[in-house]
């Protein structure tokens, strides 16, 4: 089977952590990515759930800003009936 080289960028800390885990599993990163590529190709999908971490730093900062706005009175209060009537 012919081999191909694939290059991409990855966060240095993530790479280090993945290399460590691969070593613990008796793999190298190339083998791990090959396993991922084979599974993805065979199943024709990303072989795991992809979602947004509700508690991510960005989302928590957004929620904190929203709470500050509520506490400082910088909000408009509207009932569901008022919203529905405005559509």
C-alpha positions as CSV (number, residue, x, y, z in Angstrom):
1,X,0.0,0.0,0.0
2,X,1.4,3.4,-1.0
3,X,2.0,5.8,1.9
4,X,1.2,9.5,1.9
5,X,2.4,12.3,4.2
6,X,-0.2,14.5,6.0
7,X,1.0,17.6,7.8
8,X,-1.2,19.8,10.0
9,X,-0.8,22.0,13.0
10,X,-1.9,21.1,16.5
11,X,-1.5,22.8,19.9
12,X,1.9,21.8,21.4
13,X,0.3,20.8,24.8
14,X,-2.3,18.7,23.1
15,X,0.3,17.0,21.0
16,X,2.4,16.2,24.1
17,X,-0.6,14.8,25.9
18,X,-1.6,12.7,22.9
19,X,1.9,11.3,22.5
20,X,1.9,10.3,26.1
21,X,-1.5,8.6,25.9
22,X,-0.5,6.9,22.6
23,X,2.6,5.6,24.3
24,X,0.6,4.2,27.2
25,X,-1.7,2.4,24.7
26,X,1.3,1.0,22.8
27,X,0.7,3.2,19.7
28,X,2.3,6.2,18.1
29,X,0.4,9.2,16.8
30,X,0.6,8.0,13.2
31,X,-1.1,4.8,14.1
32,X,-3.7,6.6,16.2
33,X,-4.6,9.0,13.3
34,X,-4.7,6.0,10.9
35,X,-7.2,4.3,13.2
36,X,-9.3,7.4,13.3
37,X,-9.1,7.8,9.5
38,X,-10.1,4.1,8.9
39,X,-13.0,4.3,11.3
40,X,-14.2,7.6,9.9
41,X,-14.0,6.3,6.3
42,X,-15.7,3.0,7.1
43,X,-18.6,4.7,9.1
44,X,-18.7,7.8,6.8
45,X,-19.0,10.0,9.9
46,X,-16.9,11.5,12.6
47,X,-16.7,8.5,15.0
48,X,-17.6,10.4,18.2
49,X,-20.0,13.0,19.3
50,X,-19.1,16.6,18.5
51,X,-20.7,19.2,20.7
52,X,-20.1,22.5,22.5
53,X,-18.9,22.4,26.1
54,X,-21.5,24.4,28.0
55,X,-18.9,25.1,30.7
56,X,-16.2,26.3,28.3
57,X,-14.3,29.4,29.3
58,X,-15.9,31.5,26.5
59,X,-19.4,30.4,27.5
60,X,-18.8,31.0,31.2
61,X,-17.5,34.6,30.4
62,X,-20.6,35.2,28.3
63,X,-22.9,34.0,31.1
64,X,-21.0,36.2,33.7
65,X,-21.5,39.3,31.4
66,X,-25.2,38.4,31.1
67,X,-25.6,38.1,34.9
68,X,-23.8,41.5,35.4
69,X,-26.2,43.1,32.9
70,X,-29.2,41.6,34.7
71,X,-27.9,42.6,38.2
72,X,-27.2,46.2,36.9
73,X,-30.7,46.5,35.4
74,X,-29.4,46.7,31.8
75,X,-32.1,44.4,30.5
76,X,-35.5,44.7,28.8
77,X,-38.2,42.6,30.4
78,X,-40.7,41.3,28.0
79,X,-43.4,38.6,28.5
80,X,-43.8,35.7,26.1
81,X,-47.2,37.1,25.1
82,X,-45.6,40.5,24.2
83,X,-42.9,38.7,22.1
84,X,-45.5,36.6,20.3
85,X,-47.6,39.7,19.6
86,X,-44.7,41.5,18.1
87,X,-44.0,38.9,15.4
